[in-house]
Amino acid sequence: MRELLTSKLHEEIVMLTAEYGYLSVEEVSMITGNLRHAYNVLQYLFTKRTLGTFSTHLRPSKAYYLPDDMKKIVEASGQAQHVERFYPYSYRPTGFHHHTSLIKVHLTIKKIFADKLIDYIPEPRLKRDLGKQKVCDGEFIFLNNKGEQKKVGIEAELTLKSAEARTIWVKNLLGYAENRLDVVLIFYNHDIIKCRIAETVKKFGRLSFPIYFISLEEFLNKRESTIAVALDGAKINIFKGGEDERGN
């Protein structure tokens, strides 16, 4: 690996691609700091055949993945915690936004928690380790201000489910999180999604762990300054440990 990837930046991009299967220039720009640099790095890795490309039929128009020979090299290196078995023929445009949003959340969590972040576990690795049962879209483990390890579940809900599908999803999520997670963060892109999920969760009674709702757009733009909303409507800056700010 070190002979092929002499740059730490290249290694980070390759390892992230291995974990998730594919990514786009927008996620890489969160690592490089700007889109132009991200395009240049990805083009270089493509030219070197480190990454392959396929059409997303969306914007960005291209996505990048690891060709078979690179998958084998990454696995043999022992540096990747997971190598996802993704192939372009299995790509579906309907899942693109959800997929790339989860990578963006992952990268933002890394920026916020820095050296307090012990591990971030994407869904593919969770499914590998736990089987095909319901798992979160991601989990991360961090050290709080008291030096205690806490485990957080990540869910991204970007489409409004029917009442029946939503009830099944919430039931499975709560069952999975019970005795496993200390808190669950649900990222959403429309208020109606947040409201309907909150209504459904409340039907299951008192929870043993908190659930917070976070606007995906606000989180990606404001990071640790983002305000989360609890089930009871309390507005809290959970990333800075701020006081509750009750909504009117």
Sequence and secondary structure as in RCSB ss.txt:
>XXXX:A:sequence
MRELLTSKLHEEIVMLTAEYGYLSVEEVSMITGNLRHAYNVLQYLFTKRTLGTFSTHLRPSKAYYLPDDMKKIVE
ASGQAQHVERFYPYSYRPTGFHHHTSLIKVHLTIKKIFADKLIDYIPEPRLKRDLGKQKVCDGEFIFLNNKGEQK
KVGIEAELTLKSAEARTIWVKNLLGYAENRLDVVLIFYNHDIIKCRIAETVKKFGRLSFPIYFISLEEFLNKRES
TIAVALDGAKINIFKGGEDERGN
>XXXX:A:secstr
 TTT  SHHHHHHHHHHHHHSEE HHHHHHHHSSHHHHHHHHHHHHHTTSSEEEE SSSSSEEEE  HHHHHHHH
HHT  S      GGG  GGGHHHHHHHHHHHHHHHHHHGGGEEEEEEHHHHHHHH SS   SEEEEEE TTS EE
EEEEEEE S   HHHHHHHHHHHHHHHTTT SEEEEEESSHHHHHHHHHHHHTT   SS EEEEEHHHHHHHGGG
  EEETTSEEE TTTT  EEE  
